[in-house]
Amino acid sequence: MRKIAFFDLDGTLCSGGDLHVSLEIKQAFQSMRENEIEPVIATGRSFYEVHSIY
């Protein structure tokens, strides 16, 4: 069975109004992938605003 975890971008993964994801969150996402869980960012922002942060 495939496992997927959805995360909100603004106010959850990014705080303070900028589009910066911390190193800790990136490491947590990598750990999830290693454990066969696919992290997915859910946002109302356009692809062009967020594609470089993931």
C-alpha positions as a LaTeX table, in Angstrom:
\begin{tabular}{lrrr}
\hline
Residue & $x$ (\AA) & $y$ (\AA) & $z$ (\AA) \\
\hline
Met1 & 0.00 & 0.00 & 0.00 \\
Arg2 & 1.33 & 3.42 & $-0.93$ \\
Lys3 & 1.58 & 5.98 & 1.87 \\
Ile4 & 1.30 & 9.71 & 1.24 \\
Ala5 & 1.53 & 12.58 & 3.74 \\
Phe6 & 0.16 & 15.99 & 2.79 \\
Phe7 & 1.53 & 19.21 & 4.29 \\
Asp8 & 0.28 & 22.77 & 4.06 \\
Leu9 & 2.93 & 25.20 & 2.90 \\
Asp10 & 2.03 & 28.58 & 4.41 \\
Gly11 & 2.11 & 28.66 & 8.20 \\
Thr12 & 3.09 & 24.99 & 8.49 \\
Leu13 & 6.24 & 24.32 & 6.45 \\
Cys14 & 7.03 & 28.00 & 5.93 \\
Ser15 & 6.60 & 30.71 & 8.51 \\
Gly16 & 7.14 & 34.43 & 8.55 \\
Gly17 & 5.72 & 34.97 & 5.08 \\
Asp18 & 8.73 & 33.73 & 3.12 \\
Leu19 & 8.91 & 30.58 & 1.01 \\
His20 & 11.84 & 29.00 & 2.79 \\
Val21 & 11.73 & 25.40 & 4.04 \\
Ser22 & 14.23 & 24.66 & 6.80 \\
Leu23 & 16.94 & 22.05 & 6.54 \\
Glu24 & 15.21 & 20.05 & 9.28 \\
Ile25 & 12.03 & 19.79 & 7.23 \\
Lys26 & 13.99 & 18.76 & 4.13 \\
Gln27 & 15.73 & 16.07 & 6.19 \\
Ala28 & 12.39 & 14.90 & 7.57 \\
Phe29 & 11.03 & 14.62 & 4.02 \\
Gln30 & 14.07 & 12.56 & 3.02 \\
Ser31 & 13.54 & 10.28 & 6.00 \\
Met32 & 9.89 & 9.84 & 5.02 \\
Arg33 & 10.92 & 8.87 & 1.47 \\
Glu34 & 13.40 & 6.34 & 2.87 \\
Asn35 & 10.49 & 4.84 & 4.83 \\
Glu36 & 8.32 & 4.69 & 1.69 \\
Ile37 & 6.13 & 7.65 & 2.62 \\
Glu38 & 5.76 & 10.29 & $-0.08$ \\
Pro39 & 5.54 & 13.84 & 1.34 \\
Val40 & 3.34 & 16.12 & $-0.74$ \\
Ile41 & 3.01 & 19.89 & $-0.41$ \\
Ala42 & $-0.59$ & 21.14 & $-0.57$ \\
Thr43 & $-0.88$ & 24.84 & $-1.38$ \\
Gly44 & $-2.99$ & 27.35 & $-3.20$ \\
Arg45 & 0.14 & 28.93 & $-4.63$ \\
Ser46 & 1.10 & 28.41 & $-8.24$ \\
Phe47 & 3.68 & 25.83 & $-9.31$ \\
Tyr48 & 6.02 & 28.61 & $-10.41$ \\
Glu49 & 6.04 & 30.11 & $-6.90$ \\
Val50 & 6.93 & 26.88 & $-5.11$ \\
His51 & 8.73 & 24.48 & $-7.49$ \\
Ser52 & 12.21 & 25.46 & $-6.29$ \\
Ile53 & 11.59 & 24.83 & $-2.58$ \\
Tyr54 & 10.85 & 21.13 & $-2.75$ \\
\hline
\end{tabular}
